[in-house]
Amino acid sequence: MATTKGYKDYILEQLDLLDNITCRPMMGGYLIYYNNILFGGLYGGDNFLVKIVASNKKYNMKEKIPYDGSKKTMYLVEDIDNKERLRDIVIDTCKDLK
């Protein structure tokens, strides 16, 4: 199932506490970058996923496969209405991806 433009726009709005967020369409979903660092994306409809790194384990997010055939799991961000938590998750994730 493809991610809708409306859901993409909503997630970008929820990330508006961060400057330099960009988004690129990719195979029915969207890849999301912070300061040019690919940290996650929107996959399989309404799934906002971030890469698994040491700094974001403290958020106790569930692991999920982003798409059929993927060899890696990612963390599913479920509390998308909490802008401050989203900001912290993105910053912590990107800290380890630099």
N, C-alpha and C positions, 0 to 999 in steps of 0.2 A: 504494500500500500504506500502510495506517495505521500509526502508531507505537503500539506496545503500551504499556500502563500499566506493565508490568514494566521496559521499557527506560527509560521516563521516570523511574521511581523510582530506577533504577540511576544515571542521569546526575545526578539531584539528589543522590544519596548521594555521588557523586564530586565534587560541587561544595560539599561540606559544610565546606570550609576558609573559605568565604565566608559572611558573614552577609547577610541581606536578599536571598536568591535567591527569586524567585517564578516561578510557571509558570501559563500559561493554555492550555486546549485551543483549537485553532483548525483547523478543516477537516481532521481526521484526524491532526493533528500537535500540537505544543505550542510556544508562544512562551515564551522564557525571559528574565527580567528580573533585573538586579542593581541594587539601590538605585533601583528604578523606571525603569531605563534598559533599553529593549528592545535586547539585543545579539545575540540569536540564537534558535535553536529546533531542534526535532526534526522532521524532514521525511522523507517517503517511507520509512517503516520505521525503520531504525537509522542514520539520518544526523544527526549533531550538527553544525550549521552555525552560524557566527558571521559577522556583518557584516564586510565588508572595509574597513579603515581603515588609515591610515599606521602607527600604532603596532603593529599586529599582523602586518605584512608580514614581520618578522624571524623568524617561526616557520615560514616556508616551507611553508605548508599549500596543498593543492590547491584550485583553484576548482571549484565545483559549482553547478549550477542547483538551487534548492531544490524546485521543483515545475514541472510542465509549464505552459508559458505565462508563466513568470516572465521579466521583462526584465532582472533583475539576478542576478549570480552572488554566491555567498557562499563563505567558506572552510570546507572540510570538516575537522573536528577528528577525527583518527584515533587519536591516543594518549590514549584516554579513561581508561586505567588509571593515568595519572600525575597525581595530584591537584594537586601543586605546579605542574606545567606548565599544567593547566587553570585554576587560580587566576590565574596570570600572564597567560594569554591573555585571560581575562574582564576583569581589571583594565586591561590595555593597551587592549582593545577599547573599554571604557566610557570610558576617559580621553579618547578622541577623539569620543565620542558625546554628551558633556555639552553 
